[in-house]
Amino acid sequence: MNHHKKITLLLFICLLTLKLFSQSAADSISPTFPKVVFVNEKNEILLTYDDNRKAYEVISCGFIEGPIDFNKYIDTLANDIGVTYSSYRLGGLFTYIFPNSYSTFIRPYFVVPVDGFVNKKGVSDTTCKWFSLKEALKEIKYPASAKIVEKILSSPKQVWSATFEEYGYTNPVDVSKIKFRIITDFQRINE
């Protein structure tokens, strides 16, 4: 075999190897679904009403895929809702596994103390309402979300992790159809 054929063959093998072991753009995307727990000076939690599901939920902008800037994400949410804040903290990183669709979603939960309102009066988003923690836990129909909110607000100095299996959502929400189990119970991920 001549020198050019050897180089060509070697180059072909290298490219084939790279192709076999490299990730595509789609492979490298992990769907992330941040949730933001806005808390006021009375320790009330702001929930949003989902008209399709006919239920209150922890606030989010929906799924994000690809590069994420959490600062801008929280800024956008706060502005859309009409609240101001000075800081936020990570409450935890949670994994949701959906066995029937062979998919996994990562949900960071952020806690944002509200320090004012854009319009100086109150929340401008009419789908949002303040609840005490006890009331919020009754209103949140999704078992994992309710457990997460309770954990991150009752132990605010900790950052938590857990893995859940939760599926079977309906419009409107029928709690009896939601399938839920804890795969990995809550554990601290900070010391």
C-alpha positions in Angstrom: 0.0 0.0 0.0 1.4 3.4 -0.9 2.0 6.2 1.5 -1.1 8.3 0.4 -3.4 5.3 0.7 -2.1 4.6 4.2 -2.7 8.2 5.3 -6.1 8.2 3.7 -7.0 5.0 5.5 -5.7 6.2 8.8 -7.6 9.5 8.4 -10.8 7.6 7.6 -10.4 5.3 10.7 -9.8 8.4 12.9 -12.9 10.2 11.5 -15.0 7.0 11.9 -13.8 6.6 15.5 -14.6 10.2 16.3 -18.1 9.8 14.8 -18.7 6.6 16.8 -17.7 8.1 20.1 -18.8 11.7 19.8 -22.1 13.1 21.0 -24.4 14.8 18.6 -25.9 18.2 19.6 -29.1 16.4 20.6 -27.2 13.9 22.8 -25.6 16.7 24.8 -28.9 18.4 25.7 -30.4 17.7 29.1 -33.9 19.1 29.4 -33.9 21.4 32.4 -37.0 22.7 34.0 -36.2 25.2 36.7 -38.8 26.1 39.3 -38.7 29.3 41.3 -40.2 29.6 44.7 -40.8 33.3 45.3 -41.3 34.0 49.1 -42.5 37.3 50.6 -41.8 39.0 53.9 -44.7 37.0 55.5 -43.0 33.7 54.3 -45.9 33.2 51.9 -45.2 31.4 48.6 -46.2 32.6 45.2 -47.9 30.0 43.1 -49.3 30.3 39.6 -52.6 28.9 38.4 -52.3 26.7 35.3 -55.6 27.0 33.5 -55.1 23.8 31.5 -54.4 21.7 34.5 -56.8 23.7 36.8 -54.2 23.6 39.5 -51.7 25.9 41.3 -48.0 25.1 40.7 -44.6 26.4 41.5 -43.6 29.1 39.0 -41.5 28.4 36.0 -41.0 29.5 32.4 -41.1 25.9 31.2 -38.3 23.7 29.8 -35.0 25.1 28.8 -32.7 23.1 26.5 -29.1 23.9 25.8 -27.0 26.7 27.4 -28.8 28.2 30.4 -28.2 31.4 32.3 -30.2 31.1 35.5 -29.8 34.7 36.4 -31.6 35.8 33.2 -34.1 33.0 33.7 -35.0 34.3 37.2 -34.9 38.0 36.1 -37.3 37.2 33.3 -39.7 35.4 35.6 -39.6 38.1 38.2 -40.2 40.9 35.7 -43.1 39.0 34.0 -44.7 38.5 37.4 -43.9 42.0 38.6 -41.7 41.3 41.6 -38.2 42.6 42.5 -35.5 40.7 44.4 -31.9 41.2 45.4 -30.7 37.6 45.7 -31.6 34.0 45.3 -30.4 30.7 46.5 -30.4 27.2 45.1 -32.8 25.0 47.1 -31.9 21.8 45.3 -31.3 19.8 42.2 -33.9 17.2 41.5 -34.2 14.5 38.9 -37.5 13.3 37.5 -37.5 10.0 35.7 -40.4 9.2 33.3 -40.1 5.4 32.7 -42.7 5.1 30.0 -41.0 7.6 27.8 -37.4 6.8 28.7 -36.6 10.4 29.6 -35.2 12.3 32.5 -35.6 15.9 33.4 -33.4 17.9 35.7 -35.3 20.5 37.9 -33.3 23.0 39.9 -35.4 24.7 42.5 -34.5 28.3 43.4 -35.7 30.2 46.4 -36.1 34.0 45.7 -37.0 36.4 48.6 -39.2 39.1 47.1 -38.2 42.6 48.2 -40.7 44.7 46.3 -43.0 45.0 43.3 -42.4 46.6 39.9 -45.7 48.5 40.1 -45.1 49.3 43.8 -48.5 47.7 44.6 -48.3 43.9 44.2 -47.9 41.1 41.8 -48.9 42.1 38.3 -49.5 38.5 37.0 -53.2 37.8 37.7 -52.6 34.0 37.6 -50.4 34.2 40.7 -51.5 34.1 44.3 -49.7 34.1 47.7 -50.2 31.1 50.0 -48.8 30.2 53.4 -46.6 27.1 53.3 -49.4 25.0 54.8 -51.9 26.3 52.2 -49.4 25.9 49.3 -48.7 22.3 50.2 -52.5 21.6 49.9 -52.7 23.4 46.6 -49.7 21.9 44.9 -51.2 18.7 43.3 -47.9 17.2 42.2 -46.4 15.0 45.0 -42.7 15.6 44.1 -43.2 19.4 43.9 -45.0 19.5 47.2 -42.3 17.5 49.0 -39.5 19.6 47.4 -41.1 22.9 48.5 -41.7 21.6 52.0 -38.1 20.4 52.3 -36.3 23.4 50.8 -38.3 25.9 52.9 -38.2 23.9 56.2 -34.4 23.5 55.9 -33.3 26.7 54.2 -29.5 26.4 54.9 -29.3 23.1 53.0 -29.2 22.3 49.3 -31.1 19.1 48.5 -31.1 16.4 45.9 -33.6 13.6 45.3 -34.9 11.5 42.4 -38.5 10.9 41.7 -40.7 9.0 39.3 -43.8 11.0 38.6 -46.1 10.7 35.6 -49.8 10.3 34.6 -50.7 14.0 34.5 -54.1 14.9 33.2 -55.8 18.1 32.1 -57.4 19.0 34.5 -55.2 17.4 37.2 -56.7 14.2 38.5 -54.5 13.4 41.5 -55.6 9.8 41.6 -54.0 9.2 38.2 -50.6 10.6 39.1 -48.0 7.8 39.5 -45.4 8.8 42.1 -42.5 7.2 43.9 -39.3 8.4 45.5 -36.3 6.6 43.8 -33.6 8.3 45.9 -34.8 10.1 49.0 -33.7 13.6 49.9 -30.0 14.1 50.7 -27.9 17.1 51.4 -25.5 18.1 48.7 -23.8 20.8 50.7 -21.9 20.4 53.9 
